Amino acid sequence: MTPPTDPDTQRIPVRYWIWLFGAAVSLLGDLTMTFGIGWSASQHGGRVAGLVLLLAAAPRAALLLVGGAVGDRFGAPRVLMASCAAMFAVTAALVPTTLAIGEPVGLLLVLALVVGVIDAFFLPSSRSMPRLLVPPEQVPRALASFQVTGVVFAVSGTAVGGVLVAWSGLAAAAGFDALTFGAMIVVLVLLRKTIAPPGRMPTGMIRSIVAGIQVAFGRPLTRALLITMTVAAGLLMPLDALLFPLLARSHGWSASTAGLLVASRSLGVGVIALRILMRGAFPRPGIFAAVGLLVAAVGLFGLSVFDPLPLTFAAGVLSGIGVGTFTGHVLPLLMNSVEREFQSRLQSIVVLCQSIALVVMNPILGSLSDVGSVGITGVCLAISVASALTGFVVLTRPVLRSATVS
């Protein structure tokens, strides 16, 4: 039996569970709102829907580094409170607005732009909170608990969004989202005296951003983790929204089957997250992150060659186990590789790198899937090979092989 003095088995502070409750409720509202905006935009055609998504993504990407610097300068809890208050005001005002004028294109475009700007400040501070609330050695379990919550709410959020939008359109989704942001504001008020205030940053905003970039890419371990995460994001993040639906269509399966395929990957991620939550991370997280990429590669290979549904679902679960093993060990390593005062800036760089990877890889993978000699099965096979090669490269890097969480 593991001795109770092992730091990885100590209890996660209560303040973290309080924050997780608020974050989970807020995530449910965000997913509901995202579905509502997408559904409302789709009634105006694909071009308008694409423009709405672009107006949400562009300001978020452009302002992420600023949002990270602001989070470290004023403290992630304060910036998170301001972001939640802004989103509460926007979503609450959207209810009477949509009831009065409906859901015109102009309103959706302005809404997407405003949400994108707020997200640029919300995301870095929100993602840095676990590192501020728990000791370094407990970060893997804390992140695993959030990952388990994300798996559950990723399914339920879309379902809730569908019910609310069917009932009363975007107004219902906005009203529900406002309530969840209200709950998050209450949680942040309860936690306001439990987190140490940020240290004074002696430099200006531009220098703060530059300092964050220098820390992220100037330290061998942090740099190696960021590069690995960016490559993995380009290979693995397109699975749910792009590759699994295309794979289902190539087999002639229904949309519900495609949804089950996505759920199978989420199930695999959830299994690993639960294991880390209950027992802690595996030793030598760098090595297990590489193993995760290799396991994901095996699952993707199965997706490229299997035709029977049971085997395809099994391959989907295996790919999720690989993804969960990779993220469950890389993210804590990355968080603990820099000091607390750089956390928001680090998270802004992580989100920016992942966004760039998706912007580059989604069109490439989608175009390759349309090539007759390649097809979606060929794309899955190529990603399998690339994931395996990335895993082997990680195993050759001493800075990653020898890394520890604490």
PEZIMO-V365877 format. One record per residue. N is the residue number from 1. RES is the residue in one small letter. SS is DSSP state (hx for helix, st for strand, lp for the rest). OMEGA is omega in degrees with one decimal (999 if undefined). NEAR is the number of other C-alpha atoms within 10 Angstrom. Layout:
n: [N:N]
res: [RES:RES]
ss: [SS:SS]
omega: [OMEGA:OMEGA]
near: [NEAR:NEAR]
This chain:
n: [1:2:3:4:5:6:7:8:9:10:11:12:13:14:15:16:17:18:19:20:21:22:23:24:25:26:27:28:29:30:31:32:33:34:35:36:37:38:39:40:41:42:43:44:45:46:47:48:49:50:51:52:53:54:55:56:57:58:59:60:61:62:63:64:65:66:67:68:69:70:71:72:73:74:75:76:77:78:79:80:81:82:83:84:85:86:87:88:89:90:91:92:93:94:95:96:97:98:99:100:101:102:103:104:105:106:107:108:109:110:111:112:113:114:115:116:117:118:119:120:121:122:123:124:125:126:127:128:129:130:131:132:133:134:135:136:137:138:139:140:141:142:143:144:145:146:147:148:149:150:151:152:153:154:155:156:157:158:159:160:161:162:163:164:165:166:167:168:169:170:171:172:173:174:175:176:177:178:179:180:181:182:183:184:185:186:187:188:189:190:191:192:193:194:195:196:197:198:199:200:201:202:203:204:205:206:207:208:209:210:211:212:213:214:215:216:217:218:219:220:221:222:223:224:225:226:227:228:229:230:231:232:233:234:235:236:237:238:239:240:241:242:243:244:245:246:247:248:249:250:251:252:253:254:255:256:257:258:259:260:261:262:263:264:265:266:267:268:269:270:271:272:273:274:275:276:277:278:279:280:281:282:283:284:285:286:287:288:289:290:291:292:293:294:295:296:297:298:299:300:301:302:303:304:305:306:307:308:309:310:311:312:313:314:315:316:317:318:319:320:321:322:323:324:325:326:327:328:329:330:331:332:333:334:335:336:337:338:339:340:341:342:343:344:345:346:347:348:349:350:351:352:353:354:355:356:357:358:359:360:361:362:363:364:365:366:367:368:369:370:371:372:373:374:375:376:377:378:379:380:381:382:383:384:385:386:387:388:389:390:391:392:393:394:395:396:397:398:399:400:401:402:403:404:405:406]
res: [m:t:p:p:t:d:p:d:t:q:r:i:p:v:r:y:w:i:w:l:f:g:a:a:v:s:l:l:g:d:l:t:m:t:f:g:i:g:w:s:a:s:q:h:g:g:r:v:a:g:l:v:l:l:l:a:a:a:p:r:a:a:l:l:l:v:g:g:a:v:g:d:r:f:g:a:p:r:v:l:m:a:s:c:a:a:m:f:a:v:t:a:a:l:v:p:t:t:l:a:i:g:e:p:v:g:l:l:l:v:l:a:l:v:v:g:v:i:d:a:f:f:l:p:s:s:r:s:m:p:r:l:l:v:p:p:e:q:v:p:r:a:l:a:s:f:q:v:t:g:v:v:f:a:v:s:g:t:a:v:g:g:v:l:v:a:w:s:g:l:a:a:a:a:g:f:d:a:l:t:f:g:a:m:i:v:v:l:v:l:l:r:k:t:i:a:p:p:g:r:m:p:t:g:m:i:r:s:i:v:a:g:i:q:v:a:f:g:r:p:l:t:r:a:l:l:i:t:m:t:v:a:a:g:l:l:m:p:l:d:a:l:l:f:p:l:l:a:r:s:h:g:w:s:a:s:t:a:g:l:l:v:a:s:r:s:l:g:v:g:v:i:a:l:r:i:l:m:r:g:a:f:p:r:p:g:i:f:a:a:v:g:l:l:v:a:a:v:g:l:f:g:l:s:v:f:d:p:l:p:l:t:f:a:a:g:v:l:s:g:i:g:v:g:t:f:t:g:h:v:l:p:l:l:m:n:s:v:e:r:e:f:q:s:r:l:q:s:i:v:v:l:c:q:s:i:a:l:v:v:m:n:p:i:l:g:s:l:s:d:v:g:s:v:g:i:t:g:v:c:l:a:i:s:v:a:s:a:l:t:g:f:v:v:l:t:r:p:v:l:r:s:a:t:v:s]
ss: [lp:lp:lp:lp:lp:lp:hx:hx:hx:lp:lp:lp:lp:hx:hx:hx:hx:hx:hx:hx:hx:hx:hx:hx:hx:hx:hx:hx:hx:hx:hx:hx:hx:hx:hx:hx:hx:hx:hx:hx:hx:hx:lp:lp:lp:hx:hx:hx:hx:hx:hx:hx:hx:hx:hx:hx:hx:hx:hx:hx:hx:hx:hx:hx:hx:hx:hx:hx:hx:hx:hx:hx:hx:hx:lp:hx:hx:hx:hx:hx:hx:hx:hx:hx:hx:hx:hx:hx:hx:hx:hx:hx:hx:hx:hx:hx:hx:hx:hx:hx:hx:lp:lp:lp:hx:hx:hx:hx:hx:hx:hx:hx:hx:hx:hx:hx:hx:hx:hx:hx:hx:hx:hx:hx:hx:hx:hx:hx:hx:hx:hx:hx:hx:lp:lp:hx:hx:hx:hx:hx:hx:hx:hx:hx:hx:hx:hx:hx:hx:hx:hx:hx:hx:hx:hx:hx:hx:hx:hx:hx:hx:hx:hx:hx:hx:hx:hx:hx:hx:hx:hx:hx:hx:hx:hx:hx:hx:hx:hx:hx:hx:hx:hx:hx:hx:hx:hx:hx:hx:hx:hx:lp:lp:lp:lp:lp:lp:lp:lp:lp:lp:lp:lp:lp:hx:hx:hx:hx:hx:hx:hx:hx:hx:hx:hx:hx:hx:hx:lp:hx:hx:hx:hx:hx:hx:hx:hx:hx:hx:hx:hx:hx:hx:hx:hx:hx:lp:hx:hx:hx:hx:hx:hx:hx:hx:hx:hx:hx:hx:hx:hx:lp:lp:lp:hx:hx:hx:hx:hx:hx:hx:hx:hx:hx:hx:hx:hx:hx:hx:hx:hx:hx:hx:hx:hx:hx:hx:hx:hx:lp:lp:lp:lp:lp:hx:hx:hx:hx:hx:hx:hx:hx:hx:hx:hx:hx:hx:hx:hx:hx:hx:hx:hx:hx:hx:lp:lp:lp:hx:hx:hx:hx:hx:hx:hx:hx:hx:hx:hx:hx:hx:hx:hx:hx:hx:hx:hx:hx:hx:hx:hx:hx:hx:hx:hx:hx:lp:lp:lp:hx:hx:hx:hx:hx:hx:hx:hx:hx:hx:hx:hx:hx:hx:hx:hx:hx:hx:hx:hx:hx:hx:hx:hx:hx:hx:hx:hx:hx:hx:hx:lp:lp:lp:lp:hx:hx:hx:hx:hx:hx:hx:hx:hx:hx:hx:hx:hx:hx:hx:hx:hx:hx:hx:hx:hx:hx:lp:hx:hx:hx:hx:lp:lp:lp:lp:lp]
omega: [-179.1:-179.4:-178.9:-179.9:177.2:-174.5:-178.1:180.0:176.9:-178.2:173.7:-177.7:-179.2:-178.5:178.0:-179.5:175.6:178.4:-178.7:176.4:179.4:-179.9:180.0:178.1:178.9:177.9:177.5:177.8:179.6:-179.9:177.3:-179.8:178.7:177.0:-179.0:178.9:-180.0:-180.0:179.5:179.8:-176.1:179.2:179.2:178.1:-176.9:-178.6:179.0:179.2:177.9:179.3:178.0:178.5:179.0:-178.7:174.2:-175.0:-173.0:179.0:177.3:179.9:-176.1:-172.7:-175.9:-178.4:175.4:179.4:177.6:178.7:177.7:178.9:179.1:-178.0:-174.5:-178.5:-178.6:180.0:179.8:-179.8:177.6:177.2:179.7:179.6:179.2:177.9:178.8:179.5:175.9:-179.8:-178.5:-176.7:177.6:179.0:-178.3:-177.6:179.4:-179.6:-178.9:176.9:-177.8:-172.9:-179.0:-176.2:-179.0:-177.7:-178.2:179.7:-179.2:179.5:178.3:179.4:-179.8:179.8:-179.1:179.8:178.6:178.9:-179.7:179.9:-179.1:178.0:-177.7:-170.7:-179.4:180.0:179.8:-177.1:179.1:-174.3:179.8:-179.6:-179.8:-172.7:-177.6:175.4:-176.6:-176.2:179.9:-179.2:178.9:-179.5:178.5:179.0:177.7:178.6:178.1:179.1:176.5:178.3:-179.8:178.7:-179.2:-174.5:176.1:177.8:-175.1:-179.1:178.2:179.1:177.8:178.4:179.4:180.0:-176.8:-179.5:177.1:-178.4:-175.3:172.7:-176.7:179.8:-179.9:178.9:-179.9:178.7:178.2:179.3:178.0:178.3:-179.1:176.5:174.0:177.5:179.7:177.7:177.5:179.2:-179.2:176.3:179.3:-175.3:-168.5:-178.0:-176.7:-177.6:-179.9:179.6:-178.8:174.1:-178.2:177.7:-173.3:-176.0:177.4:-174.4:-178.4:178.9:177.6:178.0:179.2:178.8:178.0:178.4:179.5:178.0:-176.7:-175.3:179.9:179.2:-174.0:-177.5:-179.1:179.7:-179.7:178.7:179.2:179.4:179.8:179.8:179.7:178.0:-179.8:178.4:179.3:-178.5:-168.1:-177.4:177.4:-173.6:-170.3:-171.6:-173.0:-167.8:-179.9:175.0:178.5:178.2:178.8:179.5:-179.4:177.3:-178.0:-179.9:-178.3:177.9:179.2:176.4:176.2:177.4:177.6:177.8:175.1:-180.0:179.4:177.0:178.6:178.3:178.3:176.8:-178.2:178.9:-179.7:179.5:177.8:-180.0:179.8:179.2:-175.4:-171.9:-175.4:-179.2:174.9:175.0:-178.7:-175.1:178.5:179.1:-178.9:173.1:177.0:177.1:177.6:178.2:179.0:177.8:176.8:178.7:177.8:178.3:178.7:174.9:177.1:178.3:-177.7:-174.7:-176.1:176.0:178.5:-176.1:-178.8:179.3:178.0:177.5:178.0:177.2:176.8:177.5:-179.1:177.2:177.4:176.4:177.7:179.0:179.8:177.9:179.6:-175.8:-178.2:179.1:179.7:-175.3:176.4:177.1:-177.8:179.6:-175.9:-179.0:177.2:-178.7:-178.9:-174.7:177.8:-170.7:-178.2:178.4:176.7:-178.4:177.2:178.4:177.8:-179.2:179.8:178.6:178.8:179.2:178.7:179.6:178.9:179.6:-179.4:-169.3:-178.8:178.6:-179.0:-178.7:178.2:179.8:179.2:-179.8:178.3:178.8:-173.6:-177.9:-179.6:179.4:-177.1:178.0:176.0:177.4:178.3:178.8:179.3:177.9:177.2:-179.6:-179.2:178.0:178.7:178.8:177.5:177.7:178.8:177.4:178.1:-179.9:-179.9:-177.0:-178.4:-177.6:178.0:-179.3:-173.9:-174.9:174.6:-174.4:-173.2:999]
near: [3:7:7:10:8:9:14:19:17:12:11:16:13:11:15:18:15:15:18:21:16:21:22:18:20:23:21:26:26:22:22:29:28:21:21:24:25:16:18:19:23:15:12:13:10:11:10:16:20:13:15:23:19:16:20:21:19:15:19:27:21:14:18:28:30:20:28:31:32:22:29:29:25:15:23:31:25:19:23:23:22:16:24:24:16:16:22:23:14:17:24:19:15:22:20:14:14:17:14:9:9:14:20:12:16:10:15:21:20:14:18:22:21:18:21:24:22:22:24:26:27:28:23:32:31:20:20:24:21:23:22:19:22:19:16:20:22:25:28:30:26:26:23:28:20:19:22:20:20:19:18:17:20:17:16:15:21:20:14:20:29:17:14:21:21:14:12:11:22:29:25:23:30:31:20:24:28:27:17:23:28:19:18:27:21:13:19:20:12:13:16:13:9:11:14:11:15:15:12:11:14:9:11:10:15:12:13:22:23:14:16:25:18:12:19:25:17:13:12:13:20:22:18:19:23:21:14:18:22:21:19:22:19:22:21:24:18:18:20:17:11:14:23:23:21:21:22:18:15:13:11:10:14:12:12:11:17:19:15:15:24:22:21:22:27:26:22:23:27:25:17:24:30:17:16:22:22:13:13:21:25:16:12:15:25:26:24:24:28:29:21:27:30:25:24:30:30:21:27:30:21:23:25:22:15:16:11:9:13:10:14:20:22:19:27:27:25:26:33:29:26:29:28:29:30:28:24:28:28:24:22:26:25:22:24:20:25:17:11:17:21:24:30:33:30:33:24:31:23:23:20:21:20:20:19:14:20:20:13:12:19:19:12:12:21:17:14:16:21:13:12:9:9:15:19:27:21:18:23:27:21:19:22:27:17:18:25:21:16:19:25:16:13:23:19:13:14:12:16:24:17:13:16:17:22:14]
